[in-house]
Amino acid sequence: MGGDPMKVAGIGCRNDTPLAALTQAVAKLDADILAGIAIRAPLLEQLSQALDLPLQIVEIAGIETPSQSPRIQALHATGSVAEAAALVAAGPTAKLTQPRIVSECGRITIAIAEVS
């Protein structure tokens, strides 16, 4: 892995998110790995293939995140799907280097965690 940190893009999205919008939002990032939750696996697997990046499906319940969405807390027991997915996939020494950002369409959240 050399000296460059591994960048994990945690992705949260609504169930009606078009693949094209997701691809456009994530393609701008310099990520090495994609991460998300099982309920979105079919869409994220398509994204993984489109961008030729590995995908990790992770459990996020109970993961503390800087961002706090009451709706996401009620649904997934964490404040942000994107932040929690990035942190879990990057491992215990990971640092969140890009807190949750929301796409222009409002259906996608992305966060970046890095581990050296």
C-alpha positions in Angstrom: 0.0 0.0 0.0 3.0 2.3 0.1 2.7 5.6 2.0 -0.7 6.6 0.7 -3.6 6.2 3.0 -6.5 3.9 1.9 -9.6 5.9 1.2 -13.0 4.4 1.9 -16.1 6.0 0.6 -19.1 5.3 2.8 -22.3 5.7 0.8 -25.9 6.2 2.0 -28.7 6.5 -0.4 -32.5 6.3 -0.7 -34.1 3.3 -2.3 -35.2 5.2 -5.4 -31.7 6.6 -6.2 -30.8 6.2 -9.9 -27.5 4.4 -10.6 -26.5 7.2 -12.9 -26.8 9.8 -10.1 -24.9 7.6 -7.7 -22.1 6.9 -10.2 -21.8 10.6 -11.0 -21.6 11.5 -7.3 -19.0 8.9 -6.3 -16.9 9.0 -9.5 -15.7 12.5 -8.4 -14.0 11.0 -5.3 -10.6 9.5 -5.1 -11.8 6.4 -3.2 -10.1 3.0 -3.1 -13.1 1.1 -1.6 -16.8 1.6 -1.5 -18.8 0.8 1.7 -22.5 0.6 2.4 -25.3 -1.4 4.1 -26.9 -4.6 3.1 -30.3 -3.1 2.2 -28.6 -1.2 -0.6 -26.3 -4.0 -1.7 -27.9 -4.6 -5.1 -27.5 -0.9 -6.1 -24.0 -0.6 -4.6 -22.9 -3.8 -6.4 -23.8 -2.2 -9.7 -21.9 0.9 -8.6 -18.9 -1.1 -7.7 -18.9 -2.8 -11.1 -19.4 0.5 -12.9 -16.5 2.2 -11.1 -14.3 -1.0 -10.9 -13.9 -0.6 -7.1 -14.3 -3.2 -4.4 -17.3 -3.0 -2.2 -17.7 -3.8 1.5 -21.1 -4.4 3.0 -21.0 -3.5 6.7 -23.1 -3.5 9.9 -23.4 0.1 11.2 -25.8 -0.1 14.2 -24.3 1.6 17.2 -21.4 3.3 15.4 -21.0 6.9 16.6 -20.8 9.5 13.9 -20.3 13.3 13.9 -23.4 13.9 11.8 -26.7 13.1 13.5 -29.9 12.5 11.5 -32.9 11.6 13.7 -34.4 9.7 10.7 -31.3 7.6 10.2 -30.9 7.1 13.9 -34.4 5.7 14.1 -33.9 3.4 11.0 -30.3 2.3 11.5 -29.2 3.1 15.1 -26.5 5.5 13.9 -26.4 9.1 13.0 -25.1 8.8 9.4 -25.1 5.7 7.1 -22.3 7.2 5.0 -20.0 8.1 7.9 -20.6 4.8 9.8 -20.1 2.7 6.7 -16.8 4.5 5.9 -15.5 4.1 9.5 -16.4 0.4 9.8 -15.0 -0.6 6.4 -11.8 1.3 7.0 -11.2 -0.4 10.4 -10.5 0.6 14.0 -7.7 3.0 13.3 -9.7 4.9 10.6 -10.2 8.7 10.7 -13.1 10.4 9.0 -11.4 12.9 6.6 -14.6 14.0 4.8 -17.7 14.1 6.9 -21.0 13.4 5.3 -21.8 15.4 2.2 -25.2 15.4 0.5 -25.5 15.1 -3.3 -27.1 17.8 -5.4 -30.2 15.5 -5.9 -30.5 15.1 -2.1 -30.7 11.3 -2.3 -27.1 10.4 -1.7 -24.7 10.9 1.2 -21.0 10.2 1.0 -18.3 10.3 3.6 -14.6 9.4 3.4 -12.5 7.6 6.0 -8.8 7.0 5.7 -6.4 4.5 7.3 -2.7 4.5 6.8 
